[in-house]
Amino acid sequence: MDIPQLDERREKQLRETFSGMKKAIDDLQNHMNRFDYTIVFQLAHRLKSNPDLLHEFMDSPAAVFERETGMSPPPATQIHFVNNQNQYYPAEGSAEKQDGQADDTPWGRVEYRFAMGPGCIAIGSVYHGHGDGGGNAPA
């Protein structure tokens, strides 16, 4: 299979995206090395068994995560509860809304999941490479 040659701008976008994804992995790993993440498994279990806590989490995932685990969320991440039907809370919406792109700009997603049985906490970053050195992950 022939792989088409990419122009310089596209090649730069791809490299920037890949570099951003590697940084996201490093940042998440460093955060996990600083904290005991076993409590995140417990939070996932509590969210699926406590509708009031899940509703509060849907309104403010970072605040509930911090209060319930005692740790601030990893930098530049999104936090969701994902049920047994792969529905995200808070909802992510369409693929375009999930990755924030309507064009063919490269993007990558790094996600860690923590679960006890069905349903999990998903902590991840989405990175967009624009080829100008200014790629982004969610704040």
C-alpha positions, 0 to 999 in steps of 0.5 A: 500500500502506497502512503501518500506524501504529505506537504510540509504543513501537514507533516508538521501538524502530524508531528505536533499532534503526536508530540502533544499526545506523548506529553499528555501520556507523560503528564498523566503518568507523572500525576499517577506516580504522585497519587494513589489512584485506587480511590478513583476506582472507588469513585467510579463505583460510587458514581454508578450506585449513587444517582445524586453524586452522579448528577453532581458530577455531571455538573462539575466533574473536576470539583467532584473528582477533587472533593471525593479523591482529595487530589486535583485533576491531572492538568489539561484533562477531561473527566467523565463517567462512562456507563455500561453502554459507553455513554459519557457523563457529562455528555460529549455529543457528536464526534465533531464536538468530541474532538473540536474539529470540523475539518481534517486537522489532526487530533489524538486522544489519550484516555485512562479508564478506572472501573469496578465492574461496568461503568468507569471514570475516564480521564483523558486529553484531546490534542489538536496539532495545527502545525504552528506550534500552538496545538492544544489540549483542553484546559 
